[in-house]
Amino acid sequence: MADLTTRSAALARHVHLALRHSGDDWNTYAGRVLELYAARTPLHLRHIEFAQHVAGGNAYDTIRANSQTVRRMVDGTTRMPVEIEEALILALPEPFLGEAQRELAERLGLMAATLPPPCEVPGQAPALDASAVASLMRETADVVQAIATIVADGAITREDLPAIEQALEQSAQLDAALITLREQLTRAHAVAGAPGVVPIRREGRA
């Protein structure tokens, strides 16, 4: 169950966790936020003022100013507008991105699962991503390992609570991986009877 706190505070916790345990700093993270915000928000709907680099100016000053703007929103010093929430989430590195998506979805009574990529060519079958199968197998192995730890001594006691919590987390990730693969198979099934084939996309190759 999600903690009893605000959505923005929950997101801020994941941001701080990512910056403490990944190789990113505020400048790197804020840079990705700005890129995603610009890519996902139409120009006429942007209400957040970020510093713009001008010819002859100090590029680092611009980076630092924008980093401070993002940090103030995350820390709650200034309001976190809804229009930038997606960028703040998607700028997180893995595995912190997945953890944030799962908690924020749970707050709405939903489950976070990755949607398969759209069909690259209209009228053709969407590619079946082989990495979804690998992800499912990996998450299955993690769940089995977590359960094995719980039942190893033939009894479930208070000492097993951390392992049970880990198994619950791993099973939620398994659910999400299964949903992602099932959606890919559903799309492939819808077009498999048509002329042509359903391509399989392997990591690093189309």
C-alpha positions in Angstrom: 0.0 0.0 0.0 1.3 3.5 -0.9 2.4 5.7 2.0 -0.1 8.3 3.3 1.5 11.3 1.7 1.0 13.6 -1.2 1.8 12.5 -4.8 4.4 15.2 -5.2 6.1 14.1 -2.0 6.1 10.5 -3.1 7.7 11.5 -6.4 10.3 13.7 -4.6 11.3 10.7 -2.5 12.0 8.6 -5.6 14.0 11.5 -7.1 16.2 11.8 -4.0 16.7 8.1 -3.8 17.8 7.9 -7.4 20.2 10.8 -7.0 21.7 9.2 -3.9 22.2 5.8 -5.4 22.9 6.4 -9.1 25.7 8.2 -10.9 23.4 11.2 -11.7 23.6 14.6 -10.1 21.0 17.4 -10.1 22.5 18.9 -13.3 22.2 15.6 -15.2 18.7 14.9 -13.9 17.4 18.4 -14.6 18.9 18.3 -18.1 16.8 15.2 -18.9 13.7 16.8 -17.3 14.1 19.8 -19.6 14.5 17.6 -22.7 11.4 15.5 -21.8 9.4 18.6 -20.9 10.1 20.2 -24.2 9.4 17.0 -26.1 6.1 16.2 -24.4 4.6 19.7 -23.8 3.5 21.9 -26.7 5.2 25.3 -26.7 2.0 27.2 -26.2 1.1 25.1 -23.1 4.4 25.6 -21.3 4.0 27.8 -18.2 7.4 27.0 -16.5 10.1 29.5 -17.2 13.5 27.9 -17.6 16.7 29.7 -18.3 17.8 29.8 -22.0 21.4 29.8 -23.0 22.4 32.9 -25.1 25.3 33.2 -27.4 28.3 34.5 -25.5 26.8 33.6 -22.2 28.1 31.1 -19.6 26.5 27.7 -20.4 27.2 26.4 -16.9 25.2 29.3 -15.4 22.2 28.2 -17.5 22.6 24.6 -16.5 22.9 25.5 -12.8 19.9 27.9 -12.9 17.7 25.2 -14.5 19.0 22.6 -12.0 17.9 24.9 -9.2 14.5 25.4 -10.7 13.9 21.6 -10.9 15.3 21.1 -7.4 13.0 23.7 -5.9 10.0 22.0 -7.4 11.1 18.6 -6.2 11.9 19.8 -2.7 8.6 21.7 -2.4 10.1 25.2 -2.2 8.0 26.1 -5.2 4.9 24.4 -6.5 5.3 21.3 -8.7 3.1 22.0 -11.7 1.2 19.0 -13.1 2.5 19.7 -16.6 6.0 18.7 -15.6 5.2 15.6 -13.6 5.7 13.2 -16.5 9.1 14.7 -17.3 10.1 14.4 -13.6 9.2 10.8 -13.6 10.5 9.7 -17.0 13.9 11.4 -16.3 14.6 9.0 -13.5 17.1 6.2 -14.3 16.2 2.6 -13.9 15.5 0.8 -11.6 14.2 4.0 -9.9 11.9 4.8 -12.8 10.1 1.6 -12.5 9.8 1.9 -8.7 8.3 5.4 -9.0 5.9 4.3 -11.7 4.6 1.4 -9.6 4.0 3.5 -6.5 2.4 6.4 -8.4 0.1 4.0 -10.3 -0.7 2.2 -7.0 -1.9 5.5 -5.5 -4.6 5.5 -8.2 -5.5 1.9 -7.7 -3.7 0.9 -10.9 -0.8 -1.3 -11.9 2.1 0.0 -13.9 3.0 -2.0 -16.9 5.1 -1.0 -19.9 3.1 -0.6 -23.1 4.6 -2.3 -26.2 5.9 0.2 -28.8 3.4 1.2 -31.5 3.5 -0.2 -35.0 6.4 1.4 -36.8 4.7 1.2 -40.3 0.9 1.8 -40.6 -0.9 -1.3 -41.8 1.9 -3.7 -40.8 2.1 -5.9 -37.8 3.8 -4.5 -34.7 7.1 -6.1 -33.8 7.1 -8.6 -31.0 9.9 -7.4 -28.6 12.0 -10.4 -27.5 13.1 -8.4 -24.5 9.6 -8.7 -23.0 10.1 -12.5 -22.9 13.5 -12.1 -21.2 12.0 -9.7 -18.7 9.2 -12.2 -17.9 11.7 -15.0 -17.3 13.9 -12.8 -15.2 11.0 -11.6 -13.0 9.8 -15.2 -12.6 13.2 -16.3 -11.4 13.3 -13.5 -8.9 9.9 -14.5 -7.5 10.9 -18.1 -7.2 14.1 -17.2 -5.4 12.2 -14.9 -3.0 9.7 -17.6 -2.2 12.5 -20.2 -1.8 14.0 -18.0 0.9 10.8 -17.9 2.8 10.1 -21.6 2.9 13.7 -22.8 3.1 13.4 -23.6 6.9 10.0 -25.2 6.6 8.2 -22.5 8.6 7.1 -18.9 8.2 7.9 -16.7 11.2 8.3 -13.0 12.0 11.9 -13.2 10.8 10.5 -13.9 7.3 8.7 -10.6 7.0 11.4 -8.9 5.0 11.6 -11.8 2.6 7.8 -11.8 2.3 7.8 -8.1 1.5 10.5 -8.7 -1.1 8.4 -11.5 -2.6 5.4 -9.3 -2.9 7.5 -6.6 -4.6 8.9 -9.1 -7.0 5.5 -10.6 -7.8 4.2 -7.1 -8.6 7.0 -6.7 -11.1 6.2 -10.2 -12.5 2.5 -9.2 -13.0 3.6 -6.1 -14.9 6.0 -8.0 -17.1 3.3 -10.6 -17.9 0.8 -7.8 -18.8 3.4 -6.2 -21.2 4.0 -9.5 -22.9 0.3 -10.4 -23.1 -0.4 -7.0 -24.8 2.3 -7.7 -27.4 0.9 -11.1 -28.1 -2.7 -9.7 -28.3 -1.5 -7.2 -30.9 0.4 -9.9 -32.8 -2.6 -12.2 -32.8 -4.8 -9.5 -34.3 -2.7 -9.2 -37.4 -1.1 -12.7 -37.6 -3.7 -13.9 -40.0 -3.0 -11.0 -42.4 -0.4 -11.3 -45.2 3.1 -11.0 -44.0 4.8 -11.8 -40.8 5.1 -10.4 -37.3 8.7 -9.3 -36.9 10.6 -10.0 -33.7 12.6 -7.2 -32.3 15.8 -8.3 -30.5 17.7 -5.9 -28.2 19.9 -3.7 -30.4 18.3 -4.9 -33.6 15.0 -4.3 -35.4 
